[in-house]
Amino acid sequence: MIKTLDRYIIVKFLSALFFSLLICSIISLAIDFSEKVKYFIERDCTVSEILLDYYPGFLFNMSGMLMPLYTLIAVVFFTSRMAFNAEILSILNAGVSFWRLLRPYLLGGTVVMGMHLLLNHYLVPEGNKRRLTFERKYIHLKSDKGRTANIHMFLGPDTKVYIQGFNKENQVASGLRLEKLSGTRIVSVLDAQTAKWRGDSIGRWQLGAYTIREFNGMQETYQRYTKPIDTLINLSPQDFIWYENQIEEMNTPELNKALERDRSRGLLTSRQYTIEKHRRTADAFTNIILTIIGLAVAGRKVRGGMGLHLALAVSIGGIFVFLSKFAITFAAAGDLPVALGLWLPNILFAGVAGWLVSRAQK
């Protein structure tokens, strides 16, 4: 049952969190606007695109990225005020144990974790679709890092493709080779001089002059065709386009589909998708750990008051962000298993939280 004490602390928790979100969002908007205003003026973008396409996604992205830090600041802020007003001491002197006092903090942290999960897995990617489209159109004009020459990839467990070159403007592939495999043996090879994308959603390409070679043991059959023909290939022009932040605009169901697709094609980007999936969940769980740390740090009245508590909170949050970036780097490089690398900061800070709780005022 949620009692008066629980409601009192949870309301303070959530109100402090939304106040922290509001203040930090305003600061972030001011800083970002000062950096981007020259692009807004020089490029042919409208006010509605700036206000409706770019900045909603920007705010969602900043909230999803910094939510654990906002949570820690909010907990330290209102808990420090309660400690300064002797509310924490009065609650403990009334016979309420520290663990009972921790319960509404955990409830509030769980609510924030649920909000953060919704943000990371769905709302932030949807906002990023419009934000990143705006940035690629008006700010980062040459951000496409996709390969257009000497491309090898698997289209399925038994199909491999090689493309000598791809023109993104007219969507034509040159020097296309399609190999059909049976185990470790090549059973057929299709070579086409050109392959033009037909612009539909089922993967239809128009092949120019092409040849087909089929292998049956030591026997080979060879056929040459000069008449263009349409054929289905599990490939689209989007496979030749890659942005460094492209993963940020995929919600989790889309991320799962991309992960399975790239795994079947033998592409290294599948590891990046796995890292992003773990990051979205691990970051949300961090809110509970930092909530416990915030209570343990700010629950005791000290001479430095709220200023000291906030300084400690920002320092702890900065260390956590630093460790998180290191963990992502090690996981991306393959030095650590993905799950361990992404959850390692949470494991370490859970130990810090336990140590701080053992020394907290009870």
C-alpha positions in Angstrom: 0.0 0.0 0.0 1.2 3.5 -0.8 1.0 5.6 2.4 1.2 9.3 3.1 5.0 9.2 3.4 5.3 7.4 0.1 3.0 9.9 -1.7 4.9 12.8 -0.1 8.3 11.6 -1.3 7.2 10.4 -4.7 5.5 13.8 -5.5 8.6 15.6 -4.5 10.7 13.2 -6.5 8.7 13.6 -9.7 8.2 17.3 -9.4 12.0 17.8 -8.9 12.7 15.6 -11.8 10.4 17.5 -14.2 11.8 20.8 -12.9 15.4 19.5 -13.6 14.3 18.4 -17.1 12.7 21.8 -17.8 15.8 23.8 -16.7 18.3 21.6 -18.4 16.2 21.5 -21.6 16.1 25.3 -21.7 19.9 25.5 -21.3 20.4 22.8 -24.0 18.1 24.6 -26.4 19.9 27.9 -25.9 23.3 26.3 -26.5 22.2 24.3 -29.5 20.4 27.3 -31.1 23.5 29.5 -30.7 25.5 26.8 -32.6 23.0 26.1 -35.3 21.6 29.6 -35.9 24.0 30.3 -38.8 22.7 27.2 -40.6 19.1 28.2 -40.0 19.8 31.6 -41.6 22.0 30.4 -44.5 20.1 27.3 -45.5 16.6 27.2 -47.0 14.8 25.9 -44.0 11.4 27.1 -42.7 10.5 28.1 -39.1 8.0 25.2 -39.0 10.7 22.7 -39.9 12.9 24.1 -37.1 10.2 24.1 -34.5 8.3 21.0 -35.5 10.9 18.7 -37.1 14.2 19.5 -35.4 13.7 20.7 -31.9 11.1 18.1 -30.6 13.5 15.3 -31.7 16.4 17.2 -30.1 14.6 17.5 -26.8 13.6 13.8 -26.8 17.2 12.9 -27.6 18.7 15.0 -24.8 16.2 13.7 -22.3 16.9 10.1 -23.2 20.7 10.6 -23.1 20.8 12.5 -19.8 17.9 11.1 -17.9 20.0 9.3 -15.3 21.9 12.5 -14.5 18.6 14.4 -14.2 17.3 11.7 -11.9 20.4 12.0 -9.6 20.2 15.8 -9.5 16.5 15.7 -8.7 16.9 13.2 -5.9 19.8 15.1 -4.4 18.0 18.4 -4.8 14.8 17.5 -2.9 16.5 15.1 -0.4 19.1 17.7 0.6 16.3 20.2 1.3 14.5 17.6 3.4 17.7 16.9 5.3 18.4 20.7 5.8 14.8 21.1 7.2 15.4 18.1 9.5 12.6 16.1 7.8 14.8 13.1 7.2 16.0 13.1 10.8 12.4 13.5 12.1 11.3 10.5 9.9 14.1 8.3 11.2 13.5 9.4 14.9 9.8 8.5 14.5 10.8 4.9 14.1 10.8 4.7 10.3 13.8 2.5 9.2 16.1 3.6 6.5 14.9 0.7 4.3 11.3 1.8 4.8 12.4 5.3 3.8 14.1 3.9 0.7 10.8 2.3 -0.6 9.2 5.5 -2.0 12.6 6.3 -3.6 12.6 2.9 -5.3 9.0 3.4 -6.4 9.8 6.8 -7.9 13.0 5.4 -9.5 11.0 2.6 -11.1 8.5 5.0 -12.6 11.4 7.0 -14.0 12.9 3.8 -15.4 9.7 2.9 -17.1 9.6 6.4 -18.7 13.2 6.1 -19.8 12.6 2.7 -21.3 9.7 4.1 -23.3 11.9 7.1 -24.4 14.9 5.0 -25.4 13.1 2.2 -27.2 10.4 4.2 -29.0 10.0 8.0 -28.5 13.6 9.0 -29.0 14.1 7.0 -32.2 10.8 8.4 -33.7 11.9 11.9 -32.8 15.4 11.3 -34.2 14.0 10.3 -37.6 12.8 13.8 -38.2 15.7 15.5 -36.4 18.4 13.6 -38.3 16.6 14.1 -41.6 16.6 17.8 -41.0 20.3 17.8 -40.1 21.3 15.8 -43.2 19.3 18.2 -45.4 20.4 21.5 -43.9 23.4 21.0 -41.6 25.5 17.9 -42.3 25.2 17.8 -46.0 27.9 15.1 -46.7 27.3 12.7 -43.8 26.6 9.6 -45.9 29.4 7.1 -45.2 27.9 4.2 -47.3 30.2 2.3 -49.6 29.7 2.5 -53.4 32.7 0.4 -54.7 33.9 -3.2 -54.3 31.0 -4.3 -52.1 30.7 -7.9 -50.8 27.8 -9.1 -48.7 25.6 -12.1 -48.1 22.0 -11.7 -49.1 21.0 -15.0 -47.4 22.7 -18.1 -46.0 23.3 -19.4 -49.6 23.5 -16.3 -51.7 26.5 -13.9 -52.0 26.7 -10.7 -54.0 29.6 -8.6 -55.3 29.1 -5.1 -56.8 31.9 -3.3 -58.5 30.3 0.1 -58.2 27.0 1.7 -57.4 25.7 5.1 -58.6 23.4 6.5 -55.9 22.1 9.2 -58.2 20.6 7.0 -60.9 20.5 3.8 -58.6 22.5 1.7 -61.1 24.9 -1.1 -60.0 27.7 -2.0 -62.3 29.7 -5.3 -62.3 27.1 -7.3 -60.4 27.9 -10.9 -59.5 25.4 -13.1 -57.8 26.7 -16.4 -56.4 24.5 -19.3 -55.3 26.1 -21.7 -52.8 25.5 -25.2 -51.6 27.6 -25.7 -48.4 31.1 -24.7 -49.5 30.5 -25.2 -53.2 29.4 -22.6 -55.8 26.6 -24.0 -57.8 25.8 -21.0 -60.1 27.1 -17.6 -60.9 25.2 -14.7 -62.5 27.3 -11.9 -63.9 25.5 -8.7 -65.1 27.1 -5.6 -66.6 24.5 -3.4 -65.1 21.5 -3.7 -62.7 19.1 -0.8 -62.3 16.7 -0.5 -59.3 13.1 -0.6 -60.5 11.9 1.6 -57.6 9.4 -0.8 -55.9 9.4 -2.4 -52.4 9.8 -6.1 -53.4 13.5 -5.8 -54.5 13.2 -5.8 -58.3 16.2 -5.0 -60.4 16.5 -4.8 -64.2 19.6 -6.6 -65.4 21.3 -5.6 -68.6 23.4 -8.0 -70.6 24.2 -10.9 -68.3 25.6 -14.5 -68.2 24.7 -17.5 -66.1 27.2 -20.2 -65.3 26.0 -23.4 -63.5 28.3 -26.1 -62.0 27.4 -29.7 -61.5 30.5 -31.4 -60.2 33.1 -31.1 -63.0 30.5 -30.1 -65.6 29.8 -26.4 -66.4 27.0 -24.9 -68.4 27.3 -21.3 -69.8 24.5 -19.1 -71.1 24.6 -15.5 -72.3 21.6 -13.1 -72.5 21.5 -9.7 -74.1 17.8 -8.9 -73.6 17.1 -7.0 -70.3 15.1 -8.9 -67.7 13.6 -8.0 -64.3 14.6 -10.2 -61.4 14.2 -10.2 -57.6 17.3 -9.6 -55.5 17.2 -9.2 -51.7 18.9 -5.8 -52.0 17.9 -2.1 -52.1 19.6 1.3 -52.6 19.2 1.8 -48.9 21.8 -0.9 -48.3 24.4 1.4 -49.9 23.6 4.4 -47.6 25.0 4.5 -44.1 25.1 7.4 -41.6 27.2 7.2 -38.4 24.1 8.0 -36.3 21.6 5.9 -38.4 21.1 3.5 -35.5 19.7 6.4 -33.4 16.6 6.6 -35.6 15.6 3.0 -35.4 13.1 2.0 -32.7 13.7 -1.4 -31.1 11.5 -3.5 -33.5 13.3 -1.9 -36.4 16.6 -2.5 -34.7 15.8 -6.2 -34.3 15.0 -6.5 -38.0 18.2 -4.7 -39.0 20.2 -6.9 -36.7 18.9 -10.1 -38.2 19.3 -8.8 -41.7 23.0 -7.8 -41.2 23.8 -11.0 -39.3 22.5 -13.0 -42.3 24.6 -10.9 -44.6 27.8 -11.3 -42.5 28.1 -7.5 -41.9 30.0 -6.1 -38.9 27.3 -3.5 -38.2 25.3 -6.3 -36.4 27.5 -5.7 -33.4 26.6 -2.0 -33.3 22.9 -2.9 -33.3 23.4 -5.3 -30.3 25.3 -2.6 -28.4 22.5 -0.1 -29.0 19.8 -2.6 -27.7 21.7 -3.2 -24.5 22.5 0.4 -24.0 18.8 1.5 -24.2 17.9 -0.9 -21.4 21.0 -0.5 -19.3 20.7 3.3 -19.3 17.1 3.1 -18.0 18.1 0.7 -15.2 20.7 3.2 -14.1 18.0 5.5 -12.8 17.3 3.1 -9.9 21.0 2.8 -8.9 21.5 6.6 -9.0 18.3 7.1 -7.0 19.7 5.0 -4.2 23.1 6.8 -4.4 21.3 10.2 -4.3 19.4 9.3 -1.1 22.6 7.9 0.5 24.6 11.0 -0.4 22.0 13.7 0.4 20.1 12.1 3.3 22.6 13.4 5.9 22.7 17.1 6.9 26.2 18.5 6.4 27.8 21.9 6.8 28.1 22.4 3.0 24.4 22.0 2.5 22.8 21.5 -0.8 25.7 23.0 -2.7 28.0 20.2 -1.5 25.4 17.5 -2.2 24.9 18.8 -5.8 28.6 19.0 -6.4 28.9 15.4 -5.3 26.0 14.4 -7.5 27.4 16.1 -10.6 30.8 14.5 -9.9 29.2 11.0 -9.6 27.1 11.5 -12.7 30.2 12.7 -14.7 32.2 9.6 -13.6 29.3 7.4 -14.6 29.0 8.9 -18.1 32.8 8.6 -18.5 32.7 4.9 -17.6 29.8 4.3 -19.9 31.6 5.7 -22.9 34.6 3.6 -22.1 32.4 0.5 -21.8 30.8 1.1 -25.1 34.2 1.6 -26.8 35.5 -1.7 -25.4 32.3 -3.5 -26.3 32.4 -2.1 -29.9 36.1 -3.1 -30.3 35.3 -6.7 -29.2 37.5 -6.5 -26.1 34.5 -7.3 -23.9 31.3 -9.3 -24.5 28.6 -6.8 -25.4 26.3 -7.6 -22.5 29.1 -7.4 -19.9 30.6 -4.2 -21.5 27.2 -2.3 -21.5 26.2 -3.5 -18.0 29.6 -3.1 -16.3 29.1 0.5 -15.2 25.8 -0.5 -13.6 27.5 -3.4 -11.8 30.3 -1.1 -10.5 27.9 1.6 -9.4 25.6 -0.9 -7.8 28.6 -1.8 -5.6 29.2 2.0 -4.9 25.5 2.3 -4.0 25.7 -0.6 -1.6 28.8 0.9 0.1 27.2 4.4 0.4 24.0 2.8 1.8 26.0 1.0 4.5 27.5 4.4 5.6 24.2 6.4 5.3 22.5 8.0 8.3 20.1 5.5 9.7 
